[in-house]
Amino acid sequence: MAAVDEQPFSPGTYDVVVVGSGPGGLQTSYCLARLGVDHAVLSRDDVPGGMFQRFPLFQRLITWTKPDAPADRKTREYEWYDHNSLVADEPELRALVPPEMNREYDLPSREEMLRGLAAFAKRARINVRYGCTWEATRREREEIVLQTSDGEYRCRAAVFAIGITEPWIAPVPGLDRATHYVDVKDVGAYENRRVFIVGKRNSGFEVAQALLPWARQIILASPSPVQTKTLALSPLRVRYLHPYDEYARGGPGTYVLDAAIDRVERGADGYRVVVAGTTWEGELTFEVDDVIAATGFQAPLQDLPDLGVATVSDGRVPALTPFWESLTVPGIFFAGNATQGARGLGKRGLGASSSAVNGFRYNACVLASHLAERLGKPVSRPRLAGSELVPYLLHELSHAPELWIQKGYLARVLAFAGGIYDQGIAPVTHFLDGTVPDALAATIEVDEGGTIFPILYLRRSGEVHEHPLPPHPLHVYENESYRQEVEAILR
C-alpha cells in the first residue's frame, strides 16, 4: 500500500465523500465520476471487494450469471442475465465477473466475485484511499464532517456504502453466549455433534447445509414458517433446498421447527435450548452440543444514530427516502445493500433486489444522477420524437435490466413539456409523489401470485392513472397488440 502522503484524496473538502470500497462504493464512484462530480472514496480495507472478502462463509453467491445468453456480454441488455458484475457505459467495463467463473456453476464463488470487482476497479481507474478508517461524524451547518484515521473530510453529501455486515443477535435470553454465524469457521469441528441453529433465513440454511456432512443432528428454529411459495420465486431458494429437503422427506437428524426461542442455557457439557411452538402448541427442550445464532446482520452505523439517523428493522437498517437519503438527516445517503432501507411501493409481491449487487448497482447509478442534479451538474435529458415513443417504451419493458431486476422500485420516466424528454431511471415512488404535471413511468411489477407484468403510470394535470398491461409468458412486449394498447393509453 502506498504511503499515506502518496494516497489519493487527501483530507479536505469535497462535494461528496463515499465511504466503502465494496460493490456499492465502487459503482457509486464510477457513476459520480462519469457525471463530473467531485468526490473522494475512503475505505478501511486494503483492497476492493467489501463484504465479499468475508461472506458467504461456505457456499457460492445466490445471484446467478448466465455466461452465454440471448444478448451480447458487452451490451446493456446482457445485465439482465448477469446479476453479479457492476455496470458501465464502456463495453470494456461490462460483464467482468463471467470471465472469472467456473463454467460448472452459474453462481460465482466468493473468490470469483472478488476478482471481477478488482478488475472493474482497476480498468475503470477508480481511485480509493485505502487503509483510511471512518471514525466519527458530525454536522456543521450545511456540511457533513467525517473524522477518519487520516484526518478530517468535509462534504455536502456523504454516501455510506458500508454494507450490512455487523453481526446482530436477537434479544433472546442466553443467546449472546452462542456462536454467531460469522464465527463458524471449521465445519469439521462439528463432527458427530448436535447443533441447534437459531434462524431460518439465508445464513441459517447456508450453515446448515455446510454442516450436513458433519453434524450428528441439526435443528433449525425460528418463529415463522419457511415461505416455500415465496422462495420458489426467489434466488434465496438455493440456500434452503438441501436442509429443508432433509426435513421434508423425514430424513432422520434434520429438523426445521416453527418455534420461538424462550431461552438458551449454558451447561458444563453443552447447551439447553427451550422453545415454544408457534404453528404448533407446546414446549420442547433440547440438549445440544452447540448453538449457532444465524439471526442476521446490521449496518455498522457507528455514531450515525447519535447524529439523528433513524433506523428500521430493529435498528439494523437506516430508514431511507426513495433516493436513499436518511429520512431524518439531510445529506446522509447510503449505497450498497443498505439501500434496502427504502421499501418502494410494497403493494404487490416480490419486487426490488436492493439487498444484492444486481439491484443496488442500479440504485447507485440513480443516486449518482440525483446527487449530480442537487449539486448543479447537468444531467442529459434526451428528447424523443413522437414516432419513437411507443417503440422505446416497449423495448424498455421487454429488455431494460433496471426494470426487470428492480421490479416495482425503478421505472423509466418520460416527461411531456413542450416535447417528450427522457428523464432516465428513477424510483417509482418519487414519480408518484412528484409535481411534474404531465409525465409517464414504465416499470415491471409482480402480483401476489407471482405473475410478472408491465405497467404504465400516467400523470396528467397532476392526477396519476395506473395502466397495467397483460402479462406475456415469454415477457415479449414488442409486438402489434402491445403497440396498439400502449398507443391507446397514451392517446
C-alpha positions as CSV (number, residue, x, y, z in Angstrom):
1,M,0.0,0.0,0.0
2,A,1.2,3.4,-0.9
3,A,2.5,5.7,1.9
4,V,-0.2,8.0,3.4
5,D,1.2,11.1,1.6
6,E,1.1,9.2,-1.8
7,Q,-2.5,8.2,-1.5
8,P,-5.4,9.8,-3.4
9,F,-7.9,12.1,-1.7
10,S,-6.0,13.9,1.0
11,P,-8.2,15.2,3.9
12,G,-10.1,18.3,2.9
13,T,-13.4,19.4,1.4
14,Y,-15.2,17.6,-1.4
15,D,-18.7,17.8,-2.9
16,V,-19.3,14.1,-2.0
17,V,-17.4,11.6,0.2
18,V,-18.1,7.9,-0.4
19,V,-17.2,5.5,2.5
20,G,-16.6,2.0,1.4
21,S,-14.9,0.1,-1.5
22,G,-17.3,-2.8,-1.8
23,P,-19.5,-3.1,-4.9
24,G,-21.8,-0.3,-3.7
25,G,-18.9,2.2,-3.2
26,L,-17.2,1.2,-6.5
27,Q,-20.4,1.6,-8.5
28,T,-21.3,4.9,-6.9
29,S,-17.8,6.3,-7.5
30,Y,-17.8,5.2,-11.2
31,C,-21.2,6.9,-11.8
32,L,-20.2,10.1,-9.9
33,A,-17.0,10.3,-12.0
34,R,-19.0,9.9,-15.2
35,L,-21.2,12.8,-14.2
36,G,-18.2,15.0,-13.2
37,V,-19.0,15.1,-9.5
38,D,-16.0,16.0,-7.3
39,H,-15.8,13.2,-4.7
40,A,-13.4,11.2,-2.6
41,V,-13.6,7.4,-1.8
42,L,-12.4,6.2,1.6
43,S,-12.0,2.6,2.7
44,R,-10.6,0.9,5.8
45,D,-9.8,-2.1,3.7
46,D,-6.6,-2.5,1.7
47,V,-8.3,-3.8,-1.5
48,P,-11.7,-3.5,-3.2
49,G,-14.4,-6.1,-2.5
50,G,-16.1,-5.1,0.7
51,M,-18.2,-7.9,2.3
52,F,-17.1,-10.4,-0.3
53,Q,-13.7,-10.6,1.4
54,R,-15.6,-12.5,4.2
55,F,-19.0,-13.7,3.1
56,P,-20.6,-16.0,2.3
57,L,-18.6,-18.4,4.5
58,F,-19.3,-21.7,2.8
59,Q,-21.3,-21.5,-0.4
60,R,-21.4,-19.7,-3.6
61,L,-23.3,-16.5,-4.1
62,I,-27.1,-16.7,-4.6
63,T,-27.1,-14.3,-7.6
64,W,-26.6,-16.0,-10.9
65,T,-24.8,-15.2,-14.1
66,K,-25.5,-16.9,-17.5
67,P,-22.3,-16.7,-19.4
68,D,-24.0,-17.4,-22.8
69,A,-27.3,-15.5,-23.1
70,P,-29.6,-14.1,-25.8
71,A,-27.7,-10.8,-25.5
72,D,-24.1,-10.0,-26.1
73,R,-22.0,-9.6,-23.0
74,K,-20.9,-6.1,-23.8
75,T,-24.5,-4.8,-24.1
76,R,-26.8,-3.3,-21.5
77,E,-29.4,-6.0,-22.2
78,Y,-26.9,-8.6,-21.0
79,E,-27.1,-7.2,-17.5
80,W,-30.4,-9.0,-17.1
81,Y,-28.5,-12.3,-17.4
82,D,-25.5,-11.2,-15.3
83,H,-26.5,-10.4,-11.7
84,N,-23.0,-10.1,-10.4
85,S,-21.0,-7.6,-12.5
86,L,-21.0,-3.9,-11.9
87,V,-22.4,-1.8,-14.7
88,A,-20.8,0.7,-17.0
89,D,-21.3,2.7,-20.2
90,E,-18.0,1.5,-21.7
91,P,-18.2,-2.0,-23.3
92,E,-14.7,-3.0,-21.9
93,L,-16.0,-2.5,-18.4
94,R,-19.1,-4.6,-18.7
95,A,-19.6,-8.2,-17.6
96,L,-16.3,-8.6,-15.8
97,V,-17.4,-11.4,-13.5
98,P,-18.4,-14.1,-16.1
99,P,-14.8,-14.5,-17.4
100,E,-13.7,-15.3,-13.9
101,M,-16.4,-18.0,-13.4
102,N,-16.0,-21.8,-13.5
103,R,-18.5,-23.0,-16.2
104,E,-19.7,-25.8,-14.0
105,Y,-21.8,-23.3,-12.0
106,D,-24.0,-20.4,-12.8
107,L,-23.3,-18.9,-9.3
108,P,-19.9,-17.3,-8.8
109,S,-17.7,-18.2,-5.8
110,R,-16.6,-15.5,-3.4
111,E,-13.1,-15.6,-4.9
112,E,-14.5,-15.2,-8.5
113,M,-16.7,-12.3,-7.4
114,L,-13.7,-10.6,-5.8
115,R,-11.6,-10.9,-9.0
116,G,-14.4,-9.4,-11.0
117,L,-14.7,-6.4,-8.6
118,A,-11.0,-5.9,-8.6
119,A,-10.9,-6.0,-12.4
120,F,-13.7,-3.3,-12.5
121,A,-11.9,-1.1,-10.0
122,K,-8.6,-1.3,-12.0
123,R,-10.0,-0.9,-15.5
124,A,-12.3,1.9,-14.5
125,R,-9.4,3.6,-12.7
126,I,-11.4,4.1,-9.6
127,N,-9.2,5.8,-7.0
128,V,-9.7,4.8,-3.4
129,R,-7.9,6.0,-0.3
130,Y,-7.3,2.5,1.3
131,G,-6.5,2.0,4.9
132,C,-8.5,5.1,5.9
133,T,-11.0,4.3,8.6
134,W,-14.1,6.4,9.2
135,E,-14.2,7.0,12.9
136,A,-16.8,9.8,13.7
137,T,-19.4,12.0,12.1
138,R,-20.8,15.5,12.9
139,R,-22.7,18.2,11.1
140,E,-21.6,21.8,10.8
141,R,-24.3,24.0,9.2
142,E,-24.6,22.7,5.6
143,E,-21.6,20.3,5.8
144,I,-21.1,16.7,6.8
145,V,-17.8,16.3,8.6
146,L,-16.2,12.8,8.7
147,Q,-13.3,12.2,11.1
148,T,-11.0,9.5,9.9
149,S,-7.8,7.8,10.8
150,D,-6.1,10.0,8.2
151,G,-7.8,13.3,9.1
152,E,-10.9,15.3,8.6
153,Y,-13.1,15.3,5.4
154,R,-15.9,17.8,4.8
155,C,-18.6,17.4,2.2
156,R,-22.1,18.5,1.1
157,A,-23.2,14.9,0.9
158,A,-21.8,11.7,2.4
159,V,-22.6,8.3,0.9
160,F,-22.1,5.4,3.2
161,A,-21.5,2.2,1.2
162,I,-20.7,0.2,4.4
163,G,-22.8,-2.9,3.9
164,I,-24.9,-4.8,6.4
165,T,-22.1,-6.9,7.9
166,E,-22.1,-6.4,11.6
167,P,-23.5,-9.5,13.5
168,W,-26.9,-9.0,15.1
169,I,-28.1,-11.1,17.9
170,A,-31.8,-11.4,18.6
171,P,-32.8,-10.4,22.1
172,V,-33.2,-13.9,23.5
173,P,-32.0,-14.7,27.0
174,G,-28.7,-16.5,26.8
175,L,-28.3,-16.3,23.0
176,D,-25.4,-13.9,23.4
177,R,-23.4,-16.9,24.7
178,A,-23.9,-18.8,21.4
179,T,-21.6,-18.7,18.4
180,H,-22.7,-16.3,15.7
181,Y,-22.7,-17.4,12.0
182,V,-19.7,-15.2,11.3
183,D,-17.6,-17.2,13.7
184,V,-18.3,-20.6,12.3
185,K,-15.0,-21.3,10.6
186,D,-14.2,-25.0,10.7
187,V,-17.1,-27.3,9.8
188,G,-15.0,-30.3,10.8
189,A,-15.2,-29.1,14.4
190,Y,-18.9,-30.1,14.4
191,E,-18.3,-33.7,13.5
192,N,-20.7,-36.0,15.4
193,R,-22.2,-33.1,17.4
194,R,-25.8,-32.0,18.0
195,V,-26.2,-28.4,16.6
196,F,-29.1,-26.0,17.2
197,I,-29.3,-23.2,14.7
198,V,-31.4,-20.1,15.6
199,G,-32.7,-18.6,12.4
200,K,-34.3,-20.0,9.2
201,R,-33.2,-17.4,6.7
202,N,-30.3,-17.2,4.3
203,S,-27.3,-17.6,6.7
204,G,-29.2,-20.2,8.8
205,F,-29.7,-22.6,5.9
206,E,-26.3,-21.9,4.5
207,V,-24.5,-23.0,7.6
208,A,-27.0,-25.9,8.0
209,Q,-26.1,-27.2,4.5
210,A,-22.4,-26.9,5.3
211,L,-22.8,-28.9,8.5
212,L,-24.9,-31.7,7.0
213,P,-22.0,-34.0,6.2
214,W,-20.5,-33.4,9.7
215,A,-23.1,-32.9,12.4
216,R,-24.9,-35.8,14.1
217,Q,-28.1,-33.8,14.4
218,I,-29.2,-30.3,13.1
219,I,-32.2,-28.4,14.3
220,L,-33.2,-25.1,12.8
221,A,-35.8,-23.0,14.6
222,S,-37.4,-19.5,14.3
223,P,-40.9,-18.4,14.9
224,S,-42.2,-18.2,11.3
225,P,-42.5,-21.0,8.8
226,V,-40.3,-21.2,5.7
227,Q,-42.2,-19.4,3.0
228,T,-41.9,-22.1,0.3
229,K,-44.2,-20.3,-2.2
230,T,-42.1,-17.1,-1.9
231,L,-38.8,-19.0,-2.1
232,A,-39.9,-20.6,-5.3
233,L,-39.7,-17.1,-6.9
234,S,-36.6,-16.0,-5.1
235,P,-32.8,-16.6,-5.6
236,L,-32.7,-17.5,-1.9
237,R,-34.2,-20.9,-2.7
238,V,-30.8,-22.3,-3.5
239,R,-29.8,-21.8,0.2
240,Y,-32.8,-23.7,1.6
241,L,-33.1,-26.7,-0.7
242,H,-30.9,-29.4,0.8
243,P,-31.5,-29.0,4.6
244,Y,-35.2,-28.3,4.0
245,D,-35.5,-31.4,1.8
246,E,-33.9,-33.5,4.5
247,Y,-36.6,-32.3,6.9
248,A,-39.5,-32.5,4.4
249,R,-38.8,-36.1,3.4
250,G,-38.5,-37.2,7.0
251,G,-34.7,-37.7,6.9
252,P,-33.5,-38.5,10.4
253,G,-31.5,-36.0,12.3
254,T,-32.5,-32.8,10.5
255,Y,-35.5,-30.7,11.8
256,V,-36.9,-27.4,10.8
257,L,-39.1,-26.0,13.5
258,D,-41.6,-23.1,13.8
259,A,-40.8,-22.1,17.4
260,A,-40.0,-19.1,19.5
261,I,-36.8,-19.4,21.4
262,D,-37.6,-18.9,25.1
263,R,-34.0,-19.1,26.4
264,V,-30.6,-20.6,25.9
265,E,-28.8,-22.0,29.0
266,R,-25.1,-22.9,29.0
267,G,-24.1,-26.0,30.9
268,A,-20.9,-27.8,31.6
269,D,-21.1,-30.0,28.5
270,G,-23.2,-28.0,26.2
271,Y,-26.5,-26.1,25.9
272,R,-30.1,-26.4,26.9
273,V,-32.5,-24.7,24.5
274,V,-36.1,-24.1,25.5
275,V,-38.6,-23.3,22.7
276,A,-42.3,-22.8,22.4
277,G,-44.2,-23.7,19.3
278,T,-45.8,-21.1,17.1
279,T,-47.6,-23.1,14.4
280,W,-48.0,-26.0,16.9
281,E,-48.7,-26.0,20.6
282,G,-46.4,-26.9,23.4
283,E,-42.8,-26.6,24.6
284,L,-39.7,-28.5,23.8
285,T,-36.3,-28.7,25.4
286,F,-33.2,-29.6,23.5
287,E,-29.9,-30.8,24.9
288,V,-27.3,-29.9,22.3
289,D,-23.5,-29.5,22.0
290,D,-23.5,-26.3,20.1
291,V,-25.8,-23.3,19.4
292,I,-25.3,-21.1,16.3
293,A,-27.0,-17.7,16.1
294,A,-27.9,-17.2,12.5
295,T,-30.0,-14.2,13.4
296,G,-28.7,-11.8,10.7
297,F,-26.7,-8.6,10.4
298,Q,-27.0,-4.9,10.9
299,A,-25.4,-2.0,9.2
300,P,-22.3,-0.7,11.0
301,L,-23.7,2.8,11.5
302,Q,-21.4,3.8,14.3
303,D,-22.4,7.2,15.6
304,L,-24.9,8.0,12.8
305,P,-27.9,7.2,15.1
306,D,-26.5,9.8,17.6
307,L,-26.5,12.3,14.7
308,G,-30.2,11.6,14.3
309,V,-30.2,8.9,11.5
310,A,-33.4,6.9,12.1
311,T,-33.5,3.1,11.5
312,V,-35.9,0.3,10.8
313,S,-35.9,-3.5,11.2
314,D,-34.9,-3.5,14.9
315,G,-32.3,-0.8,14.3
316,R,-30.4,-2.8,11.8
317,V,-31.0,-0.7,8.6
318,P,-31.3,3.1,8.1
319,A,-34.7,4.4,7.2
320,L,-34.4,6.0,3.7
321,T,-36.2,8.1,1.2
322,P,-36.7,6.8,-2.4
323,F,-33.3,8.3,-3.3
324,W,-31.6,6.5,-0.3
325,E,-31.2,9.6,1.8
326,S,-31.7,9.4,5.5
327,L,-35.3,10.2,6.3
328,T,-34.1,12.3,9.3
329,V,-30.7,13.7,8.5
330,P,-30.4,15.5,5.1
331,G,-27.1,15.0,3.3
332,I,-26.5,11.5,4.6
333,F,-27.0,8.9,1.8
334,F,-26.5,5.1,1.6
335,A,-25.3,2.8,-1.2
336,G,-25.0,-0.9,-1.4
337,N,-27.2,-3.4,0.4
338,A,-28.2,-0.8,3.0
339,T,-30.5,0.7,0.3
340,Q,-33.0,-2.0,1.2
341,G,-34.0,0.5,3.9
342,A,-36.1,2.2,1.2
343,R,-39.1,-0.2,0.6
344,G,-40.6,1.3,-2.5
345,L,-44.3,0.7,-3.3
346,G,-44.6,-2.6,-1.5
347,K,-48.1,-3.1,-2.8
348,R,-47.6,-6.4,-4.6
349,G,-45.5,-9.5,-4.4
350,L,-41.7,-9.9,-4.8
351,G,-40.0,-6.9,-6.3
352,A,-36.8,-5.0,-5.8
353,S,-33.5,-6.7,-5.1
354,S,-31.8,-3.9,-3.2
355,S,-30.1,-6.3,-0.8
356,A,-28.0,-7.8,-3.6
357,V,-25.5,-6.5,-6.2
358,N,-27.8,-7.0,-9.1
359,G,-30.2,-4.5,-7.6
360,F,-28.2,-2.0,-5.7
361,R,-25.8,-1.4,-8.6
362,Y,-28.7,0.4,-10.3
363,N,-29.6,2.2,-7.1
364,A,-26.1,3.6,-7.1
365,C,-26.4,4.9,-10.7
366,V,-29.7,6.6,-9.9
367,L,-28.2,8.0,-6.7
368,A,-25.3,9.5,-8.5
369,S,-27.6,11.3,-11.0
370,H,-29.7,12.6,-8.1
371,L,-26.6,14.0,-6.4
372,A,-25.3,15.5,-9.6
373,E,-28.5,17.4,-10.1
374,R,-28.6,18.5,-6.5
375,L,-25.1,19.8,-6.9
376,G,-26.0,21.7,-10.0
377,K,-24.3,19.4,-12.5
378,P,-26.1,19.0,-15.9
379,V,-27.6,15.6,-16.5
380,S,-28.6,14.6,-20.0
381,R,-32.3,14.5,-20.7
382,P,-32.6,13.4,-24.4
383,R,-35.6,14.4,-26.5
384,L,-37.6,11.8,-28.3
385,A,-39.6,12.2,-31.4
386,G,-43.2,11.3,-31.2
387,S,-42.7,8.3,-33.5
388,E,-40.0,6.9,-31.2
389,L,-42.1,6.9,-28.0
390,V,-44.1,3.7,-28.2
391,P,-41.2,1.5,-29.6
392,Y,-38.9,2.9,-27.0
393,L,-41.3,2.1,-24.2
394,L,-42.0,-1.4,-25.4
395,H,-38.2,-2.0,-25.8
396,E,-37.6,-0.8,-22.2
397,L,-40.4,-3.0,-20.9
398,S,-39.0,-6.0,-22.8
399,H,-35.3,-5.6,-22.1
400,A,-34.3,-2.9,-19.6
401,P,-32.4,-4.7,-16.8
402,E,-33.1,-1.9,-14.3
403,L,-36.8,-2.5,-14.6
404,W,-36.7,-6.3,-14.5
405,I,-34.3,-6.6,-11.6
406,Q,-35.7,-3.7,-9.5
407,K,-39.3,-4.6,-10.1
408,G,-41.8,-2.1,-8.7
409,Y,-39.0,0.2,-7.5
410,L,-37.3,1.7,-10.5
411,A,-39.0,3.0,-13.6
412,R,-38.2,4.6,-17.0
413,V,-39.6,8.1,-16.7
414,L,-40.6,10.4,-19.5
415,A,-41.8,14.0,-19.2
416,F,-44.1,15.8,-21.6
417,A,-43.4,19.6,-21.6
418,G,-43.0,21.2,-25.0
419,G,-41.8,17.8,-26.2
420,I,-41.0,14.3,-25.0
421,Y,-38.0,14.2,-22.7
422,D,-36.3,11.0,-21.3
423,Q,-35.9,11.6,-17.6
424,G,-33.9,8.4,-17.1
425,I,-34.4,5.7,-14.5
426,A,-36.0,6.9,-11.2
427,P,-37.8,5.4,-8.2
428,V,-41.5,4.8,-8.9
429,T,-42.5,6.3,-5.6
430,H,-40.6,9.6,-6.4
431,F,-42.6,9.7,-9.7
432,L,-45.9,9.2,-8.0
433,D,-45.2,11.9,-5.4
434,G,-43.7,14.2,-8.0
435,T,-45.0,17.5,-9.2
436,V,-44.4,17.4,-13.0
437,P,-47.9,17.9,-14.5
438,D,-47.6,15.5,-17.5
439,A,-45.3,12.5,-17.3
440,L,-45.1,8.8,-17.6
441,A,-43.4,6.0,-15.7
442,A,-42.9,2.5,-17.1
443,T,-42.0,-0.4,-14.9
444,I,-42.4,-4.1,-14.2
445,E,-44.3,-5.4,-11.3
446,V,-45.2,-8.8,-9.7
447,D,-48.6,-9.7,-8.2
448,E,-49.3,-11.8,-5.2
449,G,-49.4,-15.0,-7.3
450,G,-46.0,-14.4,-8.9
451,T,-47.3,-13.1,-12.2
452,I,-45.0,-10.6,-13.8
453,F,-46.5,-7.8,-15.9
454,P,-45.6,-4.4,-17.3
455,I,-47.4,-1.3,-16.0
456,L,-47.6,2.3,-17.0
457,Y,-48.2,5.1,-14.6
458,L,-49.5,8.2,-16.4
459,R,-49.8,11.6,-14.7
460,R,-52.0,14.2,-16.5
461,S,-52.7,17.6,-15.0
462,G,-51.3,16.3,-11.7
463,E,-53.6,13.2,-11.5
464,V,-52.0,9.8,-11.7
465,H,-53.6,6.9,-13.6
466,E,-52.4,3.3,-13.4
467,H,-52.4,1.1,-16.5
468,P,-51.3,-2.5,-16.1
469,L,-50.7,-4.3,-19.3
470,P,-51.4,-8.0,-19.9
471,P,-48.6,-10.4,-18.9
472,H,-46.8,-12.4,-21.7
473,P,-45.5,-15.9,-21.0
474,L,-42.1,-15.1,-22.6
475,H,-42.1,-11.4,-21.4
476,V,-42.2,-10.2,-25.0
477,Y,-43.9,-6.9,-25.4
478,E,-42.6,-5.6,-28.8
479,N,-45.5,-6.8,-30.9
480,E,-48.5,-5.3,-32.5
481,S,-51.1,-6.0,-29.8
482,Y,-49.0,-4.2,-27.1
483,R,-48.2,-1.4,-29.5
484,Q,-51.9,-0.8,-30.0
485,E,-52.7,-0.9,-26.3
486,V,-49.9,1.5,-25.4
487,E,-50.9,3.9,-28.2
488,A,-54.5,3.9,-26.9
489,I,-53.3,4.6,-23.3
490,L,-51.1,7.5,-24.5
491,R,-53.7,8.9,-26.8
